[in-house]
Amino acid sequence: QVQLVESGGGLVHPGGSLRLACTASGNLFDHYVMGWYRQAPGKQRELVATLTHDDSPNYAPAVKGRFTISKNNVNNTVYLQMNSLKPEDTAVYYCTRLQNLYRTWGQGTQVTVSS
């Protein structure tokens, strides 16, 4: 079983920055994909960014060039650096880990971009 703990959400003005972190623990496999999805009110959950165990990133077109995903293998943490934030980035951001065909979700962290 895998547990994911997220941190770093909050309220920020348009054009500002936030960094999300997600730490995985439990039965961790060497081959995995970790990343972030988000869900705005009244909308479906959507991909934001993912990163494979061998550092291959994937970004949604809406965030490419503004968001950067990275990881620290020592503490099993994945980060999402979000720059140039826009009001349409407002959502609950969920960390996820896919390994051995099983996906785990974090509890979600709220990101609000508003003036």
C-alpha positions as CSV (number, residue, x, y, z in Angstrom):
1,Q,0.0,0.0,0.0
2,V,1.2,3.5,-0.9
3,Q,0.4,6.7,1.0
4,L,0.8,10.2,-0.5
5,V,1.0,13.4,1.5
6,E,0.7,16.7,-0.3
7,S,1.6,20.2,0.8
8,G,2.1,23.7,-0.5
9,G,-1.3,24.9,-1.7
10,G,-2.7,28.3,-0.9
11,L,-3.9,31.6,-2.2
12,V,-1.8,33.6,-4.6
13,H,-2.3,36.6,-6.8
14,P,-2.3,36.3,-10.6
15,G,1.3,36.1,-11.9
16,G,2.5,34.7,-8.6
17,S,4.1,31.4,-7.8
18,L,3.5,28.3,-5.6
19,R,5.3,25.1,-5.1
20,L,3.5,21.9,-4.3
21,A,5.1,18.8,-2.8
22,C,4.0,15.2,-2.5
23,T,5.8,12.6,-0.5
24,A,5.2,8.9,-1.0
25,S,5.6,6.2,1.6
26,G,4.8,2.6,2.0
27,N,5.4,-0.2,-0.5
28,L,7.2,1.8,-3.2
29,F,8.4,0.1,-6.4
30,D,11.4,1.3,-8.4
31,H,9.3,1.8,-11.6
32,Y,6.6,4.3,-11.3
33,V,5.0,7.5,-12.6
34,M,4.2,10.3,-10.2
35,G,2.4,13.5,-11.0
36,W,-0.4,16.0,-10.5
37,Y,-3.9,16.3,-11.6
38,R,-6.3,19.0,-10.8
39,Q,-10.1,19.5,-10.6
40,A,-11.9,22.8,-10.7
41,P,-15.5,23.2,-9.5
42,G,-17.9,21.7,-12.0
43,K,-15.1,20.3,-14.1
44,Q,-13.6,16.9,-14.6
45,R,-10.2,16.0,-13.1
46,E,-7.5,16.7,-15.6
47,L,-3.8,16.0,-16.0
48,V,-1.4,18.7,-15.1
49,A,2.1,17.1,-15.2
50,T,3.7,13.7,-14.7
51,L,7.2,12.4,-14.2
52,T,8.5,8.9,-14.7
53,H,11.0,7.1,-12.5
54,D,13.6,7.8,-15.1
55,D,12.8,11.5,-15.3
56,S,10.7,11.8,-18.4
57,P,8.2,14.6,-17.9
58,N,4.8,15.2,-19.5
59,Y,2.8,18.4,-19.3
60,A,-0.7,19.5,-20.2
61,P,-0.6,22.2,-22.9
62,A,-2.3,24.7,-20.6
63,V,0.7,24.6,-18.1
64,K,3.7,23.9,-20.4
65,G,6.3,26.6,-20.0
66,R,4.8,27.8,-16.6
67,F,4.9,24.7,-14.5
68,T,7.9,22.4,-13.8
69,I,7.7,19.0,-12.3
70,S,10.7,17.5,-10.5
71,K,11.5,14.9,-7.9
72,N,13.9,14.0,-5.1
73,N,14.6,10.3,-5.0
74,V,16.1,10.4,-1.6
75,N,12.9,11.4,0.1
76,N,10.5,10.0,-2.5
77,T,9.0,13.5,-3.1
78,V,7.7,15.0,-6.3
79,Y,7.4,18.8,-6.7
80,L,5.3,21.0,-8.9
81,Q,6.7,24.5,-9.3
82,M,4.0,26.7,-10.6
83,N,4.9,30.1,-12.0
84,S,2.9,32.8,-13.8
85,L,-0.3,31.5,-12.2
86,K,-3.6,32.4,-13.7
87,P,-7.1,32.5,-12.2
88,E,-8.0,29.5,-14.4
89,D,-5.3,27.5,-12.5
90,T,-7.6,27.6,-9.5
91,A,-8.4,24.0,-8.5
92,V,-7.8,21.2,-6.1
93,Y,-4.5,19.6,-7.0
94,Y,-4.1,15.9,-6.5
95,C,-0.9,14.0,-6.3
96,T,-0.9,10.6,-7.9
97,R,1.5,7.6,-8.1
98,L,1.1,4.8,-10.6
99,Q,3.1,1.6,-10.0
100,N,2.4,-2.0,-10.8
101,L,-0.8,-1.0,-12.6
102,Y,-2.2,0.5,-9.4
103,R,-2.9,4.2,-8.9
104,T,-2.9,5.9,-5.6
105,W,-4.2,9.4,-5.0
106,G,-3.4,12.0,-2.4
107,Q,-6.0,13.9,-0.4
108,G,-5.7,17.0,-2.6
109,T,-4.6,20.6,-1.9
110,Q,-6.4,23.7,-2.8
111,V,-4.7,26.3,-5.1
112,T,-6.6,29.6,-5.5
113,V,-5.4,32.3,-7.9
114,S,-7.2,35.5,-7.3
115,S,-6.6,39.2,-6.9
